[in-house]
Amino acid sequence: MNHITDNTIKILRLLPRAGCILLVLAAPVLAVPSMRDSASSTIEAPAMKKNGLGFVLLVSLQRG
């Protein structure tokens, strides 16, 4: 009988840890639908500054 109670106590000790790990892993997955609902919260990358290097490269390749 002690073997069964020991196993039950071990399982009950692991349940809070397993619950916390599952909550941490599931939080990003559960946050995605809430981000899709609101159209105003758009995550965009900052616009890159244009240097004009592409045009210079194009002209120099045509001359060669």
C-alpha positions in Angstrom: 0.0 0.0 0.0 2.9 2.3 0.7 4.1 1.9 -2.9 0.8 3.2 -4.3 0.8 6.2 -2.0 4.4 7.0 -2.7 3.7 7.0 -6.5 0.6 9.1 -5.9 2.5 11.7 -3.9 5.3 11.9 -6.5 2.7 12.5 -9.3 0.9 15.1 -7.2 4.3 16.9 -6.7 4.9 16.9 -10.4 1.5 18.3 -11.5 2.2 21.9 -10.6 5.5 21.9 -12.4 4.0 20.3 -15.5 1.1 22.8 -15.4 3.6 25.7 -15.3 5.6 24.3 -18.2 2.5 23.7 -20.3 1.3 27.3 -19.5 4.6 28.8 -20.6 4.6 26.7 -23.8 1.0 27.4 -24.6 0.9 31.2 -24.0 2.3 32.2 -27.4 -0.1 29.8 -29.2 -3.0 31.2 -27.3 -2.0 34.8 -27.9 -2.1 34.5 -31.7 -5.9 34.5 -32.2 -6.2 37.6 -30.0 -3.6 39.4 -32.2 -5.5 38.4 -35.4 -8.8 39.8 -34.1 -7.6 43.4 -33.8 -6.5 44.9 -37.1 -5.0 48.0 -35.4 -2.1 46.0 -33.8 0.1 45.4 -36.7 3.7 44.4 -36.2 5.9 45.9 -38.9 9.6 46.0 -39.4 11.2 49.5 -39.6 11.7 50.9 -43.1 15.2 50.6 -44.3 16.9 53.8 -45.3 17.6 54.0 -49.1 21.2 54.6 -50.0 20.9 54.7 -53.8 23.7 52.1 -54.1 21.6 49.9 -56.4 21.6 52.6 -59.1 25.3 53.2 -58.9 25.9 49.4 -59.1 23.7 49.1 -62.1 25.5 51.9 -64.0 28.9 50.5 -63.1 28.0 47.0 -64.4 26.7 48.4 -67.7 30.0 50.2 -68.3 32.1 47.1 -67.8 
